[in-house]
Amino acid sequence: MADLTHLRDLLDSQAKALQVPGAAVGVIVDGTEHVLTTGVASVDAPAPVTGDTLFQIGSTTKTVTATAIMHLVEQGLLDLDGRVRRYLPDLRLADEQAAEELTVRHLLTHTGGFLGDVDDGDSWGADALAASITTYDRLPQLFAPGRLASYSNAGFRLLGRIVEVVCGKPYETAVGEIVLTPLGMDSSSFFPWEVATRPHAVGHVVRPDGPHVAHTWGLFREGMPEGGLVSSVRDQLRYAAFHLGTGAVDGQGPIGATTRELMQREHVHLGAPWSGIGLPWLLEERAGLRLVTHGGNIGNLQLSSFVLAPEHGFAVTTLTNSAPGRVLGTLVTDWCLEHLLGVPSQAVLLPLGEPGPEYAGSYDAGQWIFEVDEKLTARFVLRPELVAAGVEGMPDMPLALVEGSDDLTIAADPKQVIGRFLRDDAGEIAFLHLGGRAARRVR
């Protein structure tokens, strides 16, 4: 059995150093599941985090939505390459041709081409998801479907609505019946009133004097397909075991092995920050090891990571309740890959080029603007309504060009390409592709 003593020490020490009030880690290695926890669910009501504490997992929910979609494909109720209007005939986009061409596969691979972030409502009504997609004709069509990948929350709302229409029941009910119940994920839920009666973590804002509870939930009901699942690390291990092909209740699961493998295969080549996109897994390669990943971020308050190495039957997930949880998740994953799978951390530094004035400008990502100066420092400017709603911003990101290209890396730690500037047919800078999103240049 793997010795995780040093991982436990790292989790305790780094959570404290990074000001992550609480975290839960799940590992599957050598056919055995391990749960490690640290800290508290809330600094105001300091109950210890356990393996059953619920966290908002954020965008890893997209893989749950996709699993439900692929179940419907297996059942012959959906066509992976079917036009979305076949299932949602009233769908309107800003570009009529794009609306006609858009397919289910485009949505699963983040290649729909329309702006990927849509305004949130404030409803928990059963019609919230249907109402949200009636506004999609206001989303700029950045490029034709299938031309480019740009991370799209809006696309997953459409997939959630397709689940509702095909199943004839609310998204949450359908996903519960198709995915959660068969996999024994009995603690996982979408609704805050169900979570409130169980041990759960709350998000924290980190201030100079330490972490403070953020008195906000995060997503409303229209956002459930893109990031609304609340889950425990034990339930996440059940989910990981299934997608590794090693776990299901009574041998049954929502999809078969061939479909699981199809979801984990590269369907779109990306290059950075991931090597490619599956259906809709985010794919990476490290020292020849294939990684199938996702993760989530709820308002920079609860952050999670989820990593599979299918050829090794390995998984690691980290659930946290403050923004530095992103760093903690990376440290945990890197430790596991190095000490459990023998994959060393990447240490090769990329050669850097000199930035030019042509890159400076404003790039619209929907919910925020990237303001990039001539030194390539990217400043996140949230929309005023998000600031008013208490959404936490992101710190400035000092970037650097990789020599001889438009590729971008972190200036202080240039070990990997994390994005790039994209040019139009005339050779002018048209997009900043960063964090998987294509942000259109507006100045």
CORZI-V105216 format. One record per pair of residues at least 12 apart in sequence whose ideal C-beta (glycine too) atoms are under 7 Angstrom apart, sorted by the first residue. I is the first residue (numbers start at 0). J is the second residue. D is the distance in Angstrom with one decimal. If there is no record, write none. Layout:
<<I | J | D> <I | J | D>>
This chain:
<<0 | 29 | 6.9> <0 | 31 | 6.0> <1 | 28 | 4.9> <1 | 29 | 6.0> <1 | 339 | 5.9> <3 | 26 | 6.8> <3 | 33 | 5.6> <3 | 35 | 6.5> <6 | 35 | 6.5> <6 | 331 | 7.0> <6 | 334 | 5.6> <6 | 335 | 7.0> <7 | 35 | 5.3> <9 | 330 | 6.5> <9 | 334 | 5.8> <10 | 22 | 6.5> <10 | 24 | 6.0> <10 | 35 | 5.6> <10 | 37 | 5.0> <10 | 331 | 6.5> <11 | 37 | 5.0> <13 | 327 | 5.6> <13 | 330 | 5.5> <14 | 37 | 4.9> <14 | 38 | 5.5> <14 | 327 | 5.9> <17 | 323 | 3.9> <17 | 326 | 5.8> <17 | 327 | 5.6> <18 | 205 | 4.9> <18 | 209 | 6.3> <18 | 210 | 5.4> <18 | 321 | 6.4> <18 | 323 | 5.9> <19 | 38 | 6.8> <19 | 319 | 5.1> <19 | 320 | 6.9> <19 | 321 | 5.0> <19 | 323 | 5.3> <19 | 324 | 5.1> <19 | 327 | 5.3> <20 | 38 | 5.2> <20 | 39 | 5.5> <20 | 42 | 5.2> <20 | 203 | 5.4> <20 | 210 | 5.0> <20 | 320 | 5.6> <20 | 321 | 6.1> <21 | 37 | 6.7> <21 | 38 | 3.6> <21 | 39 | 4.9> <21 | 40 | 5.3> <21 | 48 | 4.0> <21 | 200 | 5.8> <21 | 320 | 5.2> <22 | 36 | 7.0> <22 | 37 | 5.4> <22 | 38 | 6.2> <22 | 48 | 6.6> <22 | 317 | 6.3> <22 | 318 | 6.5> <22 | 319 | 4.5> <22 | 324 | 6.5> <22 | 327 | 6.1> <23 | 36 | 4.8> <23 | 48 | 5.5> <23 | 50 | 6.4> <23 | 52 | 6.1> <23 | 54 | 6.9> <23 | 232 | 3.9> <23 | 318 | 4.7> <24 | 232 | 6.8> <24 | 317 | 5.1> <24 | 331 | 5.6> <25 | 232 | 4.3> <25 | 235 | 5.7> <25 | 236 | 4.3> <25 | 316 | 4.8> <26 | 315 | 5.0> <26 | 335 | 6.2> <27 | 236 | 6.3> <27 | 239 | 5.9> <27 | 240 | 6.2> <27 | 243 | 6.8> <27 | 312 | 6.9> <27 | 313 | 6.2> <27 | 314 | 4.2> <28 | 313 | 5.5> <28 | 339 | 5.1> <30 | 312 | 6.6> <32 | 236 | 5.1> <34 | 50 | 4.1> <34 | 232 | 5.8> <34 | 233 | 6.5> <36 | 48 | 4.5> <36 | 49 | 5.9> <36 | 50 | 6.4> <40 | 52 | 5.4> <40 | 198 | 6.6> <40 | 199 | 6.5> <40 | 200 | 4.3> <40 | 201 | 6.7> <40 | 320 | 7.0> <41 | 200 | 7.0> <41 | 201 | 4.7> <41 | 212 | 5.8> <42 | 203 | 6.6> <42 | 210 | 5.5> <42 | 212 | 6.2> <43 | 212 | 4.8> <46 | 198 | 6.4> <48 | 200 | 6.7> <49 | 198 | 6.7> <50 | 231 | 6.4> <50 | 232 | 5.4> <50 | 233 | 4.8> <51 | 186 | 6.3> <51 | 198 | 6.1> <51 | 231 | 5.0> <51 | 233 | 6.1> <52 | 198 | 5.0> <52 | 199 | 6.4> <52 | 200 | 5.6> <52 | 231 | 6.2> <53 | 186 | 6.4> <53 | 194 | 5.5> <53 | 197 | 5.8> <53 | 198 | 6.7> <53 | 199 | 4.0> <53 | 200 | 6.8> <53 | 229 | 4.9> <53 | 230 | 6.5> <53 | 231 | 5.5> <54 | 200 | 4.8> <54 | 229 | 6.9> <54 | 230 | 6.8> <54 | 301 | 5.7> <54 | 303 | 6.6> <54 | 318 | 3.9> <54 | 320 | 6.7> <55 | 217 | 5.7> <55 | 229 | 5.3> <55 | 297 | 4.5> <55 | 301 | 4.4> <56 | 228 | 5.4> <56 | 230 | 5.1> <56 | 235 | 7.0> <56 | 295 | 5.0> <56 | 303 | 4.8> <56 | 318 | 6.7> <57 | 226 | 4.6> <57 | 295 | 2.0> <57 | 296 | 5.1> <57 | 297 | 4.8> <57 | 301 | 6.8> <57 | 303 | 5.8> <58 | 225 | 6.6> <58 | 226 | 4.7> <58 | 293 | 6.4> <58 | 294 | 6.6> <58 | 295 | 4.0> <58 | 296 | 6.9> <59 | 293 | 4.5> <59 | 294 | 6.2> <59 | 295 | 4.9> <59 | 303 | 6.1> <59 | 305 | 4.8> <60 | 225 | 6.6> <60 | 226 | 4.9> <60 | 227 | 5.8> <60 | 228 | 4.2> <60 | 295 | 6.9> <61 | 155 | 5.3> <61 | 225 | 6.2> <61 | 279 | 5.4> <61 | 293 | 6.7> <62 | 279 | 6.5> <62 | 280 | 6.4> <62 | 293 | 5.4> <63 | 174 | 6.2> <63 | 178 | 5.6> <63 | 228 | 5.9> <64 | 155 | 5.8> <64 | 158 | 5.5> <64 | 159 | 5.9> <64 | 174 | 6.9> <64 | 224 | 4.5> <65 | 107 | 5.7> <65 | 262 | 6.5> <65 | 278 | 5.7> <65 | 279 | 5.1> <66 | 178 | 5.2> <66 | 253 | 5.5> <66 | 254 | 6.2> <67 | 162 | 5.5> <67 | 173 | 6.4> <67 | 174 | 5.0> <67 | 177 | 4.6> <67 | 178 | 5.5> <67 | 253 | 6.9> <68 | 103 | 6.9> <68 | 107 | 6.8> <68 | 158 | 5.7> <68 | 162 | 6.6> <69 | 254 | 5.1> <69 | 258 | 5.1> <69 | 262 | 6.1> <69 | 278 | 6.8> <70 | 177 | 5.0> <70 | 253 | 4.5> <70 | 254 | 5.3> <71 | 165 | 5.6> <73 | 254 | 5.8> <73 | 255 | 6.6> <73 | 258 | 5.7> <76 | 165 | 5.3> <77 | 103 | 6.2> <77 | 165 | 6.2> <78 | 103 | 6.9> <79 | 103 | 5.6> <79 | 104 | 5.2> <80 | 102 | 5.3> <80 | 104 | 5.5> <81 | 102 | 6.3> <81 | 103 | 5.7> <82 | 101 | 6.7> <82 | 102 | 5.9> <83 | 101 | 4.6> <83 | 102 | 6.4> <83 | 103 | 6.4> <83 | 106 | 6.9> <83 | 157 | 6.3> <84 | 98 | 6.6> <84 | 99 | 6.7> <86 | 161 | 4.9> <86 | 164 | 5.7> <86 | 165 | 6.4> <87 | 157 | 7.0> <87 | 160 | 6.3> <87 | 161 | 6.5> <87 | 164 | 6.6> <90 | 132 | 6.9> <90 | 135 | 6.9> <91 | 135 | 6.4> <91 | 136 | 4.2> <92 | 113 | 5.8> <92 | 135 | 5.6> <92 | 136 | 6.0> <92 | 140 | 6.2> <93 | 113 | 6.9> <93 | 136 | 5.5> <93 | 137 | 7.0> <93 | 138 | 6.1> <93 | 139 | 6.1> <93 | 140 | 4.8> <94 | 140 | 3.8> <97 | 112 | 5.8> <97 | 113 | 6.9> <97 | 140 | 5.1> <97 | 143 | 6.3> <97 | 144 | 5.6> <100 | 144 | 5.0> <101 | 144 | 5.1> <105 | 144 | 4.7> <105 | 145 | 5.9> <106 | 154 | 4.2> <106 | 157 | 5.6> <106 | 158 | 5.2> <107 | 278 | 4.6> <107 | 279 | 5.0> <108 | 148 | 6.5> <108 | 266 | 5.1> <108 | 267 | 4.8> <108 | 276 | 5.1> <108 | 278 | 6.8> <108 | 279 | 6.4> <109 | 148 | 4.8> <109 | 149 | 6.1> <109 | 150 | 5.3> <109 | 151 | 4.8> <109 | 154 | 6.4> <109 | 276 | 6.0> <109 | 279 | 6.6> <110 | 144 | 6.3> <110 | 145 | 5.1> <110 | 147 | 6.7> <110 | 148 | 5.2> <110 | 267 | 6.1> <111 | 144 | 5.6> <111 | 151 | 5.7> <111 | 154 | 4.7> <112 | 140 | 5.7> <112 | 141 | 5.8> <112 | 142 | 4.6> <112 | 143 | 5.6> <112 | 144 | 4.9> <112 | 146 | 6.4> <113 | 135 | 6.9> <113 | 138 | 4.5> <113 | 139 | 6.9> <113 | 140 | 5.2> <113 | 141 | 6.7> <113 | 153 | 6.5> <114 | 138 | 4.3> <114 | 139 | 5.1> <114 | 141 | 6.4> <114 | 153 | 6.7> <114 | 365 | 4.9> <115 | 149 | 5.5> <115 | 150 | 5.6> <115 | 151 | 3.5> <115 | 152 | 5.8> <115 | 153 | 5.4> <115 | 154 | 6.8> <115 | 365 | 6.4> <115 | 436 | 6.1> <116 | 152 | 5.4> <116 | 153 | 6.4> <116 | 364 | 7.0> <116 | 365 | 3.6> <116 | 366 | 4.5> <117 | 131 | 6.6> <117 | 134 | 6.8> <117 | 138 | 6.4> <117 | 152 | 6.9> <117 | 153 | 4.4> <117 | 156 | 6.8> <119 | 218 | 7.0> <119 | 219 | 5.8> <119 | 221 | 6.9> <119 | 222 | 6.1> <120 | 219 | 5.7> <120 | 221 | 5.4> <121 | 219 | 5.6> <122 | 219 | 6.1> <122 | 220 | 6.1> <123 | 219 | 6.5> <123 | 220 | 4.9> <124 | 220 | 7.0> <125 | 169 | 5.7> <127 | 219 | 6.6> <127 | 220 | 3.9> <127 | 221 | 4.4> <128 | 156 | 6.3> <128 | 159 | 5.6> <128 | 160 | 5.3> <128 | 163 | 6.5> <128 | 170 | 6.1> <128 | 220 | 6.7> <128 | 221 | 4.9> <129 | 160 | 6.2> <131 | 156 | 5.8> <131 | 221 | 3.8> <132 | 156 | 5.9> <132 | 157 | 6.0> <132 | 160 | 5.5> <135 | 153 | 6.9> <138 | 153 | 6.3> <141 | 437 | 6.0> <141 | 439 | 5.7> <147 | 437 | 6.1> <148 | 267 | 5.0> <148 | 269 | 5.5> <148 | 276 | 5.7> <149 | 436 | 5.4> <149 | 437 | 3.8> <150 | 435 | 3.8> <150 | 436 | 4.8> <152 | 225 | 4.2> <155 | 224 | 4.8> <155 | 225 | 4.1> <156 | 221 | 6.3> <156 | 224 | 5.7> <156 | 225 | 6.0> <158 | 224 | 5.9> <159 | 223 | 6.4> <159 | 224 | 2.7> <162 | 174 | 6.9> <170 | 223 | 5.8> <170 | 224 | 5.8> <171 | 189 | 4.5> <171 | 223 | 6.1> <177 | 253 | 5.1> <178 | 253 | 5.0> <181 | 247 | 6.8> <181 | 248 | 5.7> <181 | 251 | 5.7> <181 | 252 | 5.8> <181 | 253 | 5.6> <182 | 237 | 5.2> <182 | 238 | 6.1> <182 | 241 | 5.3> <182 | 247 | 6.5> <182 | 248 | 6.4> <182 | 252 | 6.5> <183 | 237 | 5.4> <183 | 248 | 4.8> <184 | 230 | 6.8> <184 | 234 | 4.2> <184 | 237 | 5.6> <184 | 238 | 6.3> <186 | 230 | 6.9> <186 | 231 | 4.7> <186 | 234 | 5.2> <187 | 228 | 5.9> <187 | 229 | 6.6> <187 | 230 | 4.1> <187 | 234 | 4.8> <188 | 229 | 5.5> <189 | 223 | 5.1> <189 | 227 | 5.0> <189 | 228 | 6.2> <189 | 229 | 6.9> <191 | 216 | 5.4> <194 | 229 | 5.0> <199 | 229 | 7.0> <200 | 301 | 6.7> <200 | 320 | 4.3> <201 | 320 | 6.5> <202 | 297 | 6.6> <202 | 298 | 6.6> <202 | 300 | 2.5> <202 | 301 | 4.7> <202 | 320 | 5.7> <203 | 300 | 6.5> <203 | 320 | 5.6> <203 | 321 | 4.1> <204 | 391 | 5.8> <205 | 321 | 5.4> <205 | 322 | 6.2> <205 | 323 | 6.4> <210 | 321 | 5.4> <213 | 300 | 5.0> <213 | 389 | 6.8> <215 | 298 | 6.8> <215 | 389 | 5.4> <217 | 297 | 4.2> <217 | 298 | 5.4> <217 | 300 | 6.9> <218 | 297 | 6.8> <226 | 295 | 5.7> <226 | 297 | 6.6> <232 | 316 | 6.5> <232 | 318 | 5.6> <235 | 305 | 6.9> <235 | 316 | 4.7> <239 | 307 | 6.3> <239 | 314 | 3.7> <239 | 316 | 6.4> <242 | 259 | 6.1> <242 | 307 | 6.1> <243 | 307 | 6.1> <243 | 309 | 6.0> <243 | 312 | 5.6> <243 | 314 | 6.1> <244 | 256 | 5.9> <244 | 259 | 6.4> <245 | 312 | 6.2> <261 | 278 | 6.6> <262 | 277 | 5.5> <262 | 278 | 4.3> <262 | 280 | 6.2> <263 | 277 | 5.2> <263 | 280 | 5.5> <263 | 291 | 4.8> <263 | 309 | 6.2> <264 | 277 | 5.8> <265 | 277 | 6.3> <265 | 282 | 5.6> <266 | 278 | 6.2> <271 | 406 | 6.8> <271 | 416 | 4.0> <271 | 417 | 5.7> <271 | 418 | 5.8> <271 | 419 | 6.4> <272 | 417 | 4.8> <272 | 418 | 6.6> <272 | 434 | 6.6> <272 | 435 | 6.2> <273 | 435 | 6.9> <277 | 291 | 6.9> <280 | 292 | 6.8> <280 | 293 | 6.4> <281 | 293 | 5.7> <285 | 336 | 6.6> <285 | 342 | 5.5> <285 | 345 | 6.8> <286 | 342 | 4.9> <286 | 343 | 6.4> <288 | 308 | 6.0> <288 | 340 | 6.6> <288 | 342 | 5.1> <289 | 308 | 7.0> <289 | 310 | 6.4> <290 | 306 | 5.7> <290 | 307 | 7.0> <290 | 308 | 5.9> <291 | 307 | 4.3> <291 | 309 | 6.0> <292 | 305 | 6.4> <292 | 306 | 4.8> <293 | 305 | 4.9> <298 | 390 | 5.2> <298 | 391 | 6.2> <299 | 322 | 4.4> <299 | 391 | 4.0> <299 | 393 | 6.8> <300 | 321 | 6.9> <300 | 391 | 6.6> <301 | 319 | 6.8> <301 | 320 | 5.3> <302 | 319 | 5.3> <302 | 322 | 6.5> <302 | 324 | 4.0> <302 | 325 | 4.9> <302 | 328 | 6.8> <303 | 316 | 6.8> <303 | 317 | 6.5> <303 | 318 | 4.9> <303 | 319 | 6.8> <303 | 328 | 6.9> <304 | 316 | 6.5> <304 | 317 | 4.9> <304 | 328 | 3.5> <304 | 332 | 6.1> <306 | 332 | 5.4> <308 | 340 | 6.3> <311 | 340 | 5.9> <313 | 339 | 6.9> <313 | 340 | 6.1> <315 | 331 | 6.5> <315 | 332 | 5.6> <315 | 335 | 4.7> <317 | 331 | 4.8> <322 | 391 | 6.5> <345 | 414 | 5.1> <345 | 415 | 6.3> <346 | 414 | 6.9> <347 | 414 | 6.6> <348 | 413 | 5.4> <348 | 414 | 6.3> <349 | 401 | 5.1> <349 | 408 | 5.3> <349 | 413 | 4.6> <349 | 414 | 6.9> <350 | 401 | 6.9> <350 | 402 | 4.1> <351 | 399 | 4.8> <351 | 400 | 6.5> <351 | 401 | 6.8> <351 | 402 | 5.9> <351 | 413 | 6.0> <352 | 400 | 4.3> <352 | 401 | 6.6> <352 | 402 | 4.1> <352 | 403 | 6.3> <354 | 373 | 6.4> <354 | 374 | 6.2> <354 | 375 | 4.5> <354 | 400 | 5.7> <356 | 373 | 5.3> <357 | 428 | 5.9> <358 | 371 | 6.2> <358 | 375 | 6.3> <358 | 420 | 5.9> <358 | 428 | 6.1> <359 | 371 | 5.6> <359 | 372 | 5.6> <359 | 373 | 4.6> <360 | 440 | 5.4> <360 | 442 | 5.1> <361 | 441 | 5.1> <361 | 442 | 4.0> <362 | 431 | 4.0> <362 | 438 | 3.8> <362 | 439 | 6.6> <362 | 440 | 5.4> <363 | 438 | 5.8> <363 | 439 | 5.2> <363 | 441 | 4.8> <364 | 436 | 5.4> <364 | 438 | 4.0> <366 | 381 | 7.0> <366 | 382 | 5.9> <366 | 385 | 6.1> <367 | 379 | 5.2> <367 | 380 | 5.9> <367 | 381 | 4.9> <367 | 382 | 6.5> <368 | 380 | 4.4> <369 | 431 | 5.6> <369 | 433 | 6.8> <369 | 438 | 5.4> <371 | 431 | 6.8> <375 | 398 | 4.4> <375 | 399 | 6.2> <375 | 400 | 6.8> <376 | 395 | 5.5> <376 | 397 | 4.9> <376 | 398 | 6.9> <377 | 395 | 6.8> <377 | 396 | 4.5> <377 | 398 | 5.8> <378 | 395 | 5.0> <379 | 392 | 5.6> <379 | 393 | 4.3> <397 | 410 | 4.2> <397 | 411 | 6.4> <398 | 410 | 5.9> <399 | 413 | 5.9> <401 | 416 | 6.2> <405 | 419 | 5.1> <405 | 420 | 4.2> <406 | 419 | 4.7> <407 | 419 | 5.8> <407 | 433 | 6.8> <417 | 433 | 6.9> <418 | 431 | 7.0> <418 | 432 | 5.2> <418 | 433 | 3.7> <418 | 434 | 6.7> <419 | 432 | 5.2> <421 | 437 | 6.9> <428 | 440 | 6.0>>
